[in-house]
């Protein structure tokens, strides 16, 4: 879901960025965060609650809550809503609290 | 906790709603003492208890601390059942790993272990390699050896205090929070009344369990207690899956660091240049020093984000051992203070011993090493060295 037309604002075409989410390839646009790219691609579940494993999605979107914490390039607890998307990023759902390797 | 009007009289007034005050209240009530009032300036655990590192250890360098700690651990193991607590006090016994960084420090640790073993504390000296088996992410390049005691561990100060509070309350103890003690009336060398901002309570017995403010409470009764307070800073990280069982401590690196059952790491260190006083603010220098220390000793912890930092007061006595005592010059004035950073883990014995003293019973342990008058006219020869 992206706003493509607007009565006042214009949107220049942006280059696409490829990344993977749980091994599957996705495309975002330059300027996306990891979470915004996933949201635009229709991914609604970004993490799970710690104890009952209930789905958690895009929530505060400003890096305050832990709802979008994911494993990015192997690092746990990455706040994907404030992490700029980069070409070739390996994004994974985090189950539990994350592990420090 | 809704506050009723303060009573006009009480048999015992305990000043301080930390773990010590709540333990003293419960121990007194359990032995049949009636009309006990606990006065707390803010909320329960708002002082040193709720700001502490949540550790429980028996590996000390003085006999008094070792015995107090060991018998306290024995209580903590049964606390949930004894206090009939409806929650989980979160006592996790996965040990303390205390690392030395020089052969001299190791030599002291050997002495400590001999003392601890002689008192029935199951600590042992470990090589670097053995220490690494217990904490795989330990940087053994910066240590010489270690000691380990598997029955040491973690305990939640909030739930533990709550357990004492609820058990004491069931036995009839009254708690008054957000109530400040302003003065203590002494008549003819004996306690007469406690004046607070909410009213005056006539009483013959006052217990000073005021933590960081113990000296000031002593002054109100005309009792000079040789303690001072000092800010010790601490921080907590984001939670991660379990990766460290025991608390890791180093006196020479100046760090204690443990992973709580929730997954967050708690760590702190002392600052030799900290001025005496009641300031509990946080500093960037602590954050800087703490980060450097932890990444030196436990490198992977450096990957974690800091969630928050805070400070709390150590109430320090001349020999770094507690003062659990009466006051010879003021009848009815008792104190449990000067814990020097380890009052939380000794709370069960603090409560037991002081209640026995107040009730005129023979104490479960000899209390000369804890008496206020041990400092009078004497040079301190033995003092606790195992303090961060």
Interface residues (C-beta under 8 A of the other chain):
Chain A: X75 X76 X77 X96 X97 X98 X99 X100 X101
Chain B: X238 X239 X240 X241 X243 X263 X300 X301 X303 X304 X305
